[in-house]
C-alpha cells in the first residue's frame, strides 16, 4: 500500500470488532490506496445521510474531497474506516484545530470529528465502535477534546455522542447542535464500553448456538466420515431449523441426502436460495479456504471448523490458522475451532447437535466450554452417566477466535444457564477473563479446571502469552474473581452437579447422618480437612429404614445450626450378602421429601454399592442417569453403514480412552419418547442428580426448591465434601461481592508529576507521540528517581546515603542523625541480614567506623559491597510489598513477610489491581504467618491500617501508570505505630499499544 511519506502507517490501530448484532468488522486507518473504496462507499450512502454529514446536498465527492479524505498524517489528521468483505461501511475522521477552529498541530488539544455510516449498516453499533477507536487514537496523539456539529434532526448521531459516557457540553449555534466531549475515560464511559462489548460478544455466540439454518460442508456421499456423521447427529437430535448438505463431489442430479437438500456449493449454480446462519466445515484443511469464501459470499454468520491440520501441526499450520481467522472475519463471521469437536444447544426451540457427540444431552441448566475435544468427550460422558443435562456445549479446539471469554459473555445473560463449567488450557486475555468471571460469578457459579498448569509452555495450537507467576498464584487470583478453581475434570463435574441442583449454603456447618458409622466418620474428617464445620455424625445403624432416613434428615435440616446435610448410605449385611435397604425407590423418595422441608439448605448423598439409589434420587427430574447407547435408530434407516457414535468412539480412541460400551442397568429396556432429548437406555452411574433449583440463580435465602427434589449423589465422601466446600466458599464470596470494597481516593497523589517523570525516564518520543524505536525498551529506575516517583503517591522511602569509605559513612550519619544502620546493597547480599550484610543500632561514629571495617574485612571491598548508611526506624515486623505485570494475570499486588516466610515457604498472598480496601484487608490476613502481625504470643500488634493504606497506594500507582512493570518495597518495617519503607526498586517499560481498558477489539491474528 502507498503510505504518506512523513509518518509510518499505524498498524496497531487496526482491529477486528464485534458489532451489536454479533457480526464482525475491521477498523483500520484510511490510506491513499482507498480512493476507489471511498467513492464506492459514498455512492451507497443515502442523500439524507449525506445531508446530515455535510449540512447541504452533496451527491458526490470531488477529486479534491477524495484526496483530502484519503491522505492523512496520522497525527493532526486521521481517518478510520470500518470494512466488511474489504468494502467500506463507515468512516470517521478528525482534524486538529486551535481555539479559533483553524487547522493546527500539537500542542493544540482539540479536534473536530465527523462520522458517516452507510444506511444499510446503521443500527449495528458501528458509530459507537468507531467513536471508541478514534477517541483512543486521539488520546494517543495528545488530543483531549472532540468537537462535533450535528443537525438537530440527526438524532441517531446525537445519541451516539450522548450515550458514550464521556463528559460533554452541548450548545446550539447557527442551527446546529455543537457537542464537546472530554476524551479522558470516565467510570461511565468504561461501563458503557463494557456493556456494549458484552451485548455484542454474547450475541455473536448466541447466533452460533441458535441458528435458524445449518449447512454441513463436507457431508460425504457415502455413510461414515466426519461430515456425514455430523449431519446425521443434527437430524437425530431433531434440529428445528433448516439443514443443508454441501459437497462439491455430489453428482449434478443429486438433490437430497439423508432427507435434506444436497448442493455442491452455497453460492454456485443450484446453490441454497435462503439464508444459512451456521456452517460446519468438515473438509481437509487445504480445502477450508474455498469453503470459507463460499460461506462468506453467501452471508453465513458463523463457522464451526472441525478440520485438523492447523496450529497444532507446526508453523505452516499456524499460518493457515491465522489466514482462516482473517478470512472469516473479513466476511463478518466468527469461528469456533479449528480442530473442534462441535457445539450443542439443548433448548427445545433449537435442539442443535452440530458435533461428533452421538447423543444430544438431556436438557439442563449447565453451560460447558472446553478447549479440548478429548476432555469434552470425557465431560459429556460423565454428565451423561450421572443423569445431568446441559443447556449448551462448545468445544473450541484451537480457540483461534471464539474463546472462553466469549462464552462467559454469553452465559452471563443466558436465561437457560445457571452454572458455567470451563476446561481451559490457555487464557488469551487474562485481564478480560478475570473481569468477566468476576461479573458472571456475581450472578451464577463459574467453575474452571485448567490444564497445562506446570508445563510453562503454550499448548500446540494456542498463541497466547505465557505467565511467569506460579500456578498457585493464578488460582488465588481466580478465587478473588469468584471463580471456583478445581484441579480435575472429575471435580469439575462434581461441583457442577451440586451447584446446578442445590441452593448455596448459608455457612460451613454440615450435618452428617447415615447408616454407617465409618462412612460418617470419613465424611466428618473430610469436612474438617476442607475447612468446614461438621456437626457430630448421627449413626442410624444398618437397620435404618427409608422412613428413618427421612425423619433424621428432616430433623437435621430443621436445626438452625445446620447449613447443609450429607447423607451416607451403605447396604445392610445379612449373612454373607449385602442386601441394602428393602426399597431404593422408597429411600430416594424419603430423602427427597425430607429435603423439600428445607428448600434453602443443600443436601447431598454419599452411597456405596446401592444399586438403584441414584435412579431413585433422580426420579423427580425425569432425567435418570444413562449409559452411552450401544445402538440407536438412525435417520437414514438400516443398512446405511457405521453407527453414528462410531466417529465419537474414534475420537475417544485417539484421546487414549476406550470407546464407551453399553452399560445396561435398571430401565435399560425402556425407550425415550421422540424429541425428549434423553437416551434410550438407562444405567447405574457412579452418581446422579434430580431436578432441584440451582444455587446459581440467587442467594440461599431466595432459593425455591420448586418441589422437584433433585439431590446429587456421589460414590465417595471426599468428592462430595470437596464439592460442598467449594460451594461454601463461593457462597461466602457472593455475599461479600454484594457489598464490594472501594478504591479510595488520596488527595496527596500527584498523578501528573508522576506521568512527567515516567515519560522522562522512558526516553525520547517521535513526532507522533510514540516512544522512539531507539529508546529504551525496559529500564530500571535510579534509586533517587524511584524515591521521587513513590513519594508522588504518598509512599515515602527512607533515604540511604552511599558510604564507600569510613569518612563518607560518618558524614552520612552526621547528616541523618544517630542511631544508624550500615548495610550492603550488592545484589548477592541485598536483604540478607543472615549473611552479616547489615549492622543495626550504631549509636556513634566509633561504632559506625568499626562496623564499616568489619563489614569490608569479612565480605569484600566497598566497590563490591556498595555500603549505605540509613537512619534507624522503630522496631516492627519486616514485610515485603510487590506489584508486577504478568502476561497470564495482568497487574498483581503481592504481600508477605520478608525473608524465609516468603522466599523459602512461599507464604505470599496476591490480589488483582486495582485493589479495594477490602482486598487490602484480606491480603494481609490471608498469609499463613499473619498472626505475627496481630500480636502473636503476646507481642504488640502492628499498625495494619497503615499497611493496608500502603498496599492501596501501590495498587493505585501501578493502575494509573501501565508503564510501571514492577515495584518492590523490601523491607517494609511495620511498627505498632506507622511503618517505614527501607528500600524500593521500580522498573519501567513502554506500555502496550492496547490493553483491556482500550477500545474493544478481538484478539489480533
N, C-alpha and C positions, 0 to 999 in steps of 0.2 A: 504494500500500500504506500501511496505518496503521503509523506508526513510534512507538516510545517517545519522549516529548517531550523528555527531557533530553539525549539523546545522538544524534548523527547515525548513520544506518544505515551500517555499514562496508562499502560496496560492494566495496572492494578485497579483502575476504575471499572474495568469490565466485570460484569456479574450476571449470573442467572438468578432470576427471582420467580417466586410462585405468586401468581395473581389471585384475586379474590375468588374466582371460580375454580381454582385448583390447577389451571393450566400454567405453563411456564413461559417465560420470555427472557430475552437477553438485553441487558442495558450496557451500552458501550459509548465511548466518545465518538463524535462525528468527525470524519476525515474528508479531505478533498475528493477522495475516490467515491464519496457517497452522493455526488451531484445528481446522478440519474435516479437513485433511490429516493432522494428528497423530492424530486419533481413528480415521480410516480405516486409517492405518498400524498403529496399535496393535491393531486388530481382526484384522490379518493375521499377527500375531506369535503363535507357539505358547505354550501355557501353560507349557511348560518354560523357554522363553526369558524369559517374564515373571517366572517364579520366580527365575531367575538374576539378573535385574535388580533385583528388589525384596526378595529373600530371603523371600518369602512368596507365597501365591496372590494374584494381583492381576488379576482377569479384565477389568476395565475401568477407564478413567481417570475420575475425578470431575471436575466442572466446575472445582473448585479446582486439581486437578492440571493440567488443560489450560491454565488461566490462568497457572499458575506456569511451565509448560514452554514457553510461547509469549511471555512477557513478560520481556525482559532489558534490562539497562542497557548491555550490550556492553563492560563493564569488569570488574565484580566477578561478574556472572552472564552467561554466554554460552552459547548453544545453536547448534549447527550441524546441518544436515540434508543427507543425500545424496538427490538426486532423480533419477528416470528417468521420462520422459514426464510430468513435472510431479508425480509421486507420490513420497512419502517411501519410501525403502527402508532408511534407517538414521538414527539421531540420536546426538548426543553433547552433553554439557553439562558445564560446570564451574561451581563456586561457590567464591569465595574464602573462606578460613577462617583463623582465628587459631590460636595454639598450642593452644587448648583445643578446636578443632574447631568453633567457633561462627562464624556469618556475620561477615565482616569486609570492610574496604576497605583500599586501599593505606595504609601500606607493607607490609601483610601479603603474604608471598611464596609462600604455599601455597594450593592449590585442590584440592577433591575433584572427581573426574572419573568419569563413568559413560557407558556405551555401550549401545545397543540396536540390533541388526541383524535385519531381517526374515529368517525362516528360509530363504526361497527364495533369498536373496542371500548367505547365509553361504558362506564358501569362495571368494569372488570377490576377497578382499583389501580389502573395504570398510572394515573396522575399522582396518586398518593405514593406509590413506589418511587416514581421519578423525583418527587419532592424530597424524599429521604436521601436519595443518592446525590442530587445536585446540592443539597444542603451540606452533606458531608464533604463534597468536593470544595465547596466554597469555604468551609471552615479550614480545610487543609491549606487553602490559598490565602488565608488571612482575612477573609470576608466575614463580617459579624452580623450583617443585616441584609435581608432581601426586601426590595420594594416592588410592588406589583400594582398595576392599574387594571381593574376589571369592570366591565359594563354591569350595571345593576341587574340586567336580565340574565346574566351568565351565572345563575345560582349554583350550578354544579361546581364551577371553579372556585367560587367564593366559599363553598362548603369544604372543598379540599384544603384551603388555607385555614379556615376556621377550626376544622377538626384535627389539624396536625398536632396541636398541643403546645406549640411554641408561644412565647409571649408575643403579643401582637397589638398593633394600634391601627385604628380604622378612621378614615375621614372621607368626605365626599367633595371632590374637586372636579370642576369642568365636566360635570355629567358622568363621572366615573368614580367608582369606589377605589380609594387608594389604601392599600394594605402594607404595613411594615411589620416584618417578622424578625425578631431576635433569634439567631440561629443557635444560640447556646442551648444544648439539650436541657429540658426540664423533666421533673418527675412525671408530669402529664404527657409530654411528648414521647418519653420512653415507654410509658404504659400504653399509649396509643399504638406505637410501633409493635410492641409485643402482642397486643390484641389482634392487630391486623395479620401479623405473622402466624398466630395461632389459627385464626379462621382460614387463612389461605392454605396452610400446610395440612390442616385437618381435612379440608375439602379435597385436597389433592389425593389423600389416602382414601377418603370416602368414595371418590369416583372410581378408584381401583377395586374396592371391595363391594361396591353395589352397582355394577354395570347393568345397563339395560340390554346389552348385546355383547357377545364374546365370539371372537374368531380364533380358532386354533390353527396356527400357521405351521405346517409340517405334519398334519394328520396323515398317516400313511394310508396307502391304498389297500394294504393287507392288514389283517389284525395283528396286534402287537406293536412294539415300538412306543417311544415316549409320547409322541404327538397323539397317536390313536388312543393310547391309554388315558391321557388327559381328557380327550373328547368323550370317551366312554364314562369317565368319572363325572364329568359335567352332567351328562344325561342321566346317569344312575342317581345322582343327587337330587334330580328334579329341578334344575336351574330354571327360574321363572322367566328369564329373558330369551332373546333370540340367540341361536348358536349357528356358527358357520365353520365349515372345514375348508382350509386353504392349502393347496399343494399344486405347484406348477407341473407336477407329473401326472395329474389327473387327465384321463382321456377327454378329448373335446366334448364327447357326448355324455360324460358322467356328470350328472347334475345333483346327485344326492349320495350321501354315505352315512351309514348308521341313522338314517331317517332325517338328516339335516342337510341344508343346501351345501353343495360342494362346488368350489370355484378355484380357478387356477391362480388368481390374484384378486386383491380387493379392488384395484382401480382399472385393471385391463378389461378387454372385451369380455362380456359376460360376468363381470365382477359384481360386487354387492351394491345394490341400489341405496339401501338405507344406511343409517349411521352404525358404526362399530365403536363401542366405548372402550373395550379392552381386547388386546391381542396377546395370546400366549404363544411365544416363539419356541418351537421345538425342532429347530433345524441346526445343521452343523454351523460352528462359529463363523466359518468363511462365507456362509450364506446369509448370516444375520443382517449385514448392511443393506442388501437389497430388500430384505423383508421390512426393515425399519423404514426405508424410503417409501415402500408401498403403503405401509401403515400411516406414515406422516402425510403423504399426499391425499389419503382418504379421510384424514381428520380423526384418526384414532386418538383417544385421550390418554391411554397408558399402556405399558408393556410389562409382561411377566416373561423374563428370559430364562428358560430352563437350560439353555445350551451351556456346555462347559468349554474349556479351552481359552480362558481369559487370564486375568492376572495371576491366578493360581498356577499357571503353567510357565511363567517366566516373563522376561522383559517384552517379548513380542506380544504376549497375551495382555500385558499391562497396557501397552499402547492400543491394542484392539479394544480393550475395555474403555479407555478414555474416549476413543472415537465413537463407541457405542453411545456413551452418555452425551457427548457433544451433539451427535446427530439427532438423538431422540429429543433433547431439549430444544434444539433449533426448531422443531416442529411443535413445541409446547407439550411434549409427552413426558411423563415421569416413568421411571424404570425400577422394577423390582428384579433384583439379580445383578449380573448373570449368575449361572450356576445355582439357581434357586430350586427349591422343592415345589413352590407354588403358594397359592393363597386360598383361604376358606372363609366363607361367611355363612353362618347357620341360620340367619334371620329367615322367618317363613316367607317374607316378601322377596327374598333373593335366592337362598339355597344354592350358593356358589361353592363348588369344589373344583377350582382350577389348579389342581395339584396332582402329585403322584400318590397321594394317600387314597387307598381304595374305598374308604368309608367316609361319608360326611359325618363328622362327630355329632353327637347329640347336642341339642341346643342348650346353652348355658350362659353364664354371665361373666366368663373369664376370657380376656383377650390375651393372645400369646404372640410374641415376636421372637424369632430365633435367627441367628446368623449362620447356623449350621444345619444342613439338611439332615445329617445323621442324628443330631440332637433333637431336631424337630420330630423325626420318626420316633425316637425314644419317648419324648414328651406326649405325643399323640397316643402312643401305645399305652403308656402308663395311665393317662387320663381315661382312655377307653376302657381299660380293665377295671378301673376303680369307679366306673359309673358316672364320671364327671363330664359335663358338657363344656362347650366353648361358644363364645359369641363370634370370635374372629381369630384367624391364624395367618401369620405372614412369615414365610421363610425367605429371607432376603439374600441368601447365598453370599456373594462377594460384597454386598452392600454398596454397590457403586453409586447409587442415587438414593432411593428411599432407605431411611435408616431408622434406628431405634428412636431418635428424636422425633421424626415424623410420626411414628407410631404413638408416641406419648401425646403428641398434639391431637391425634385422632381420638385416643382413648379418653382424654380429658373431657371431651364433650359428647362422647358416645353414650346415649341413654341405655344401650343394651349391654354395657360393660361395667362391672363393679370392681374388678381386680385385673391388674396388668401383670403378666409374667413375661420376663425377658431373659433370654440367654444371649449374652454379649461377649464377643472376643476382643473387640476394639470399640472405642468411643471416638467418633470422628471429631466432634466439637464438645469437649468436656465441660466448658463453661455453660454452654447452652443446655447440655444434658442435666446438669445439676439444677439449673434454673427451672427447666420444665418438670423435672422429677419433683422438686420441692412444691411446685404449684399443683401438680397432679396428686401427689401424696396427701395434700391437704384435704382432698375430697374422696380419694379411693386409693387402696393399697397398691404400691409398686414393688414387686419382688424381682430381684435380679440375681442371677448366678453368672459369674464372669469367668470365662475360660482364658487361657494364655496368661495366667497371673504371674508366673515366675520365670517365663522364658526371656523376658526383656526384649523380645523381638516382635515385630508385627506379623500376624499370620499371613500366609500367602493369599494374595488377592485383596488385601486391605491396605490402603495407602493412608495412614494416619500417623500423627506424632506419637512417639514412644515416651512414656513418662520415666522420670528418674526417681520418683519417690516410692517407698516400699508399698507393697500391696495392702498391708495393714493400714497405712495412711489413707489410701484410696477408699478402703472400707469405712474408715471413720468419717471421711468426708461425705460418702454416700448416706451414711446414717444421719449426719447433720441435715441433709436434704430430705430426710424422711424415707429414704429407700430402705427396704428390707433386703439386706445383702445376705445371701446364703451361699454355701460352699459347693453344693452338689445339685444335680438335676433332681435327685430323689427329694432333697429338702425343698426344692422349688415347688414340686408337685404337692408335698405335704403341707407347706404353708398356703399354697393356693387353694387347696381343698378346704382348709379351715376358714380362711378369710372370705371365701366366696359363699360359705354356707352358715357362718355363725356371726353373732354380734361381736363387737370389740369388747374385751374385758375391761371392767372399770378399775381393776387393780390387779396385784400379783397374788392374791390369796386363792389357793386352789384346794377344793375338796376332793378327796380320793376315796372311792368306795368300790367294792367288788367282792368276788367270791374266792380270791386268792390272797392270802396274807403276803406271800413272797412277791407276787406281782405288784401288790400295793406298795411294799417297801421299795421295790425298784423304781416305781413311779415317784415316790417321795424323794428318793435320792436324786433322781433326775431333775426334779423341781429345784432342789437346793443347789445343784450344780449350775442350773441355768439362772439362778438369782431370783427364783420365785419364792413365795411364802406358803408352803403347803401346810394344810391342817393335818392332824394325825389321821392316818388311813383308817377307814372303817371296814373291817372284815365281816362280810355277810356269811362266810363259810360256804363250802361247796354244795351245801344242801339248799342254798337260796333258790327260791322260785322267781319267775318273772315278776310276780307281784311284789316280792321282797325287794327286788332291784328298783322297781318303780317307786315304792314307798320311800326307800332310802334316798333315792335321787331327789324326790320331791322335798324331803326334809332338808337335805343338804343345800339345795338351791334357795330354800326359804331363809336360810341363815344369813343375816346381814353381814357376817364376817367372811362370806364366800363370794368370790368374784367369778369363779369358773369351776367346772367339775370335770374330773376324769373318771370314767367308769372302766374298771378292769374286769374281764370275764375269761374264765377258762372252763373247759369241760370237766364235769364231775367224773371221778374214778370209781367204777363199780367192779370189783374183782380185778380182772386184768384188762378191761376195756374202758376207754374214755367214752362215756355216754353223752355228756353235755346236758344242758337244760332240756327238759322234755319238749320244748317247743321254741325254736329260734324265732319264729314269727311272733310268738307271744312276747318274747323278751324284747324284740325290736319295738313292738307296739307299746309295751310298757315304758320303755325308755323315752320314746317319742312323746308319749302322753305326759310323762313327768317333766320333760324338758319344756313342754308348752306352758307349764305353770310359771316359768320364769323367763320370759322372752328376751330379757336384756342380758342374760348370762350364757356364755358359750358352754357347750357340752361336747365332749369327745369320748370315744370308746377305744380302749386297747383290748384286743381279743387275741386269743391263741387257739388255733385249731378249732374254731367254732363254725363249722360249715353251715352256710345259710344265714348267719347273723348279718353279714354285710348286705345281703339282698334284703333282709327284713328291715334293716335300718334305712335302706334306700326306697322302700315300698312307696312311701308317701309322695315321692317325686316323680313316679312313673319313669324313672331313669336308672334302672338297675345296672350294675357293672356288667360289662360284656367282654367276651373273648373276641379276638380278631377272627373274622369269619374263615371257615375252611373253604367255603364257596359261596357264591351269591348269584342271583339271577342277573343276566346281562341284558342291556337294551338291545343288543344285536341278535339275541336268540342263540340257541345251542349250536355247537359246531363251528363257532366263529374263530376259535384259536385259544391262546393263553388266557387264563383268568385275569381280571382287571388288577387283582392285587399282586400279580407276579412282578410287575415293574417295581412296586413298593418293596417286595421281597428282595429284588435285585439291589435296590439302593441300600437296604439294610445289610445285605451281604457285603457290599463294597465298604460299608462302615465298620466291618468286622463283627457284625452281630448276626446271629442266626435268624432266618426268616421266621415270622410268627406262625406257629401252627395252631391247630384247633385246641381250644381249652374247654371241653364240654363240662357242663356243670348243671346245677338246677335251672330249669327253664330252657334247656338247650333245644328242646323240640319246638319251642314257640316261634312265631314269625312276627315281624314288625308290620304294622299297617303301612300302606303306601303313603309316602310323604311324611312319615313320622320323624325321619332323621336319625333313628336309632338303629341298632344292629339287629339282625335276625336271630342271634344266638345269645345265650347267657353264659356266665362263668363265674366262678368264685374267685374274685381277685383278692389281693392282699388287703385292700381296704376299700371303702366306698363312701359315698355321700348321699344325702337325700334331702332335697329341696328345702332349704331354710334361708330366711332373709339374710343377705350378705352383710358383713360388717363394714364393707367399704362404702356404704351409701350414707351413713350417718353415725353420729356418736352413740355410745352404748345406751344412753338414756332415751334415744329416739328410735331404737330398733324395734320393729314389729315382726315377730316370727311368722305371722300370717297363717299359722295353723298348719304349715306344710311339714314341719318336724324334721328337717334334714339334720342328720348327725354324721360327722365324718368318723371313720373307723381306721385304726392303724394296727399293724402287726407287732409293733414294739413300743414299749413305754418311752424310750429315749426319743423316738421320732415324734410321737405325739406331743411330748412335753417341749421339745425344741420348737415345734411349730407354735405351740401356745405361748412360749416365751417371746417369740418374735412378735406375736400379736399383742402381747402386753406392752412390749417396748414401743411398738408402733402406736398403740393407743395413747401412751404417755406423750409421745411426740405430737400426736394430733391435738391433744389437749393444750400443749404448750404453743403449738402453731396457731391455735385460735386467738392467742394474745401474743403476737410476735414482739420480739425486742425492738429497740430503736437504735439507730445510728446517731449518736449525739453530735451536736454542733459545738465547736470550740471557737470562741471569739478571738483567741490569740494566734490562730493559724494564719500564716501569710502565704497563701497559695501562689499568688502572682510572683512573689520574690523567689519562691522555690522553683517555679517554672523557668524564670530567667536564669537561675543558677544552673539548672539541668541543661538548658539549651547551650549555655556557655561551655559546660563540661563535655557535652557530646560533640562539639566541633562545628565547623562551618556548614552553612546551608547554601544550596544553589539558588538562583533567582526565583525558582518556583516555590521555594519554601521548604524543600526537602533536604534532608541531611546529605551532604555530598558523598559520592561513592568513594572518594579517597579519604573521607573522615573515618574516625574510629568506629568499629562495629560494636565493641563492648569495652567498657573502661572501668577500672576500679577507681573509686573517688578518693582523692587525697584526704588524709585524716582531718585536716582543718576544714576542708570543704564539706566533708561528711558531718562534722560537728555543726557547721553553719546550717546545712540542709535540715538536719534533725531539729536544730533549735528553732527553725521557722515553723515547725509543727509542735512546739512546746515540749520537746524532748531534749533536755539539757544533758550533755555528755561531759563528764569530769575531764578537765584539761590534764594532759600528760606532757611534760616537758622533757626534751631529749637530754640525756646525761651521758655523753660519750666518755667523760672523764670525771674524776672526783671533784674537781673545781666546778665544772658545769653542773654536776649534781647538787653541790652546795648552793650555787647561785639559784638553781631552780627551786630548791627547798625554801630558800630565803624569800623567794617571790610568792610561793604558795602558802608558806606557814607550816610549822611543825605541829603535830607529828606527820610523817610522810611515809609513803611506800616506795620501794625501789623494785622494779620488775623488768624482765626482759620482754621484748616484742618480736624476737626471732620466731619465724613460723614453727620450728620444731619444739619451741619451748612456750609458745603462746598459750595462756590459760593452763599451764601445767605447774601449779604450785608444788605438786608432789615431787617434781624433779629439782626443786630448790631454786626455781627461777623467780621467786617472789619473796621479798623481805618486808615485813609489816611493822608498823608502830615504831618507826625510827624517830626517837624523841629529840635528837640534836645532831649537830654537824658531825661530831665524833662518831656517833653510831652510823651515820649515813656513809662516811668515808670508809669505815671498817667494812660495812656491808658491800660497798662497791668493790673493794679489793677482794673480799672473799668470793663475791659472785664471779668476777673475771678470772680469779685464780682457778676456780672449780669448774667453770663451764665454758670458758673461751674468751677471746678478745672482745673488746667493746664493739668492734666492727661486726663481729658475728652475732653478738647478743642484742645489740640495739637497745640498751637500757634506757628507761624513762623514769622520771620521778612524778608521783601523783599524791595529792593530799589524801589523808585517811578519811574514811567515811564511817558513819555509825555501823556497828556490827548488825548482821542480819543473816538471811538465807540467800545464798548465791543461786540465781536463776539465769536462764537464757531465753531470749525472745528473738524469733526469726520470722522473716517473711520472704517467700520465694515465688517466682513464677514457674510453674511446672507445666510441661506440654500436655500431661494427662489429667491435670486437675485445675489449671488456672492459677489464680493467686491464692496462696495458702499461708495462713498465720499459724505459727507453732510456738509452743511453750513447754518448758521442762525445767528441772533443777540442773544447775551446771555440774559438770564433772561426770562421775561414774553413773548416776541415775539415768542421764540422758544418753551418754556416749556408750556405756557398757551394757546397760539394761534396756535401752531403747524406750525409756519411760517418757515419751513425748506425746503431747496432745495437739490436735490440729483442728482448725476451723477455716472455712472459706471466707474470703474477703469479698465484700465489706462485712466485717463482724459487727454484730449488735451488742448492746450492753448485756443481754442475756448470754450471748455466745462467749463474751469475755469472762463472765462469772463462771460459766460451765467449764471453760477452758482450763482455768487454774485449779478447778476442783476435780477434773477428770483424770489427772495423772495418779499413779499408784502411791507416789510419795507426797501427795497433797497434805496429809496430816502434819508434815513438818512446817507447813505454813500457818497452821491453825492451833499451835500450842501443844504439840505432841510431847508427852512425858513431862509436862509442867513448864515447858519453855514458853516464852512470851509469843503470842500470836503476832504475825507481821501485818503490815498495812496493805491488806488485799485490795481495798478500794483504789489506792494509788497504783497498784499493779494492774488492775483492770483498766484504769484510765490510760496507762502506758500502752497496753495492748490495743486499745481503741485508737489511740493516736497513730501508732504504727500502721494499723489497718487503713486508716484514713489516708496516710501518706502514700501507701502503695496503690490504693484505689484511685487517688487523684492523679497519679503520675505513672502511666503504664511504662514509662522509660526505666523505672526502677525495677530491676530484675531480682535483686536480693538485698535484704537488710539483715544484719546480725548484730544484736546487742548482747555482749557477753564479757564479763558477768554483769548482771543487774542485781545489786545487793538490796534486798527488800528488808528494811528495818521495822521495828514496831511503829515508828512514825516516819513515813516517807520512804523514798528509795533513791538509789544512785546508780546511774549508768556509767560504768567504768571504762568500757571500750565499745567501739562501734565500727562497723565496716559496711559500705554500700557499693553496689555495682550498678552501672547504667548500661543500657543498650538502646538503640533506636527502636521506637515502638513498632509493632506490626502495622501494615497498611490497613488492616481491618481487624476488628475484634467483635465480641458479642454485643458491644454497645454501639457498633456502627450500623449502617443501613442493612436491612435484612437481605440475605443472599444465600443461595445454595452453595455447598462446597465446590471449590474450583476443580475443574478437570481439564 
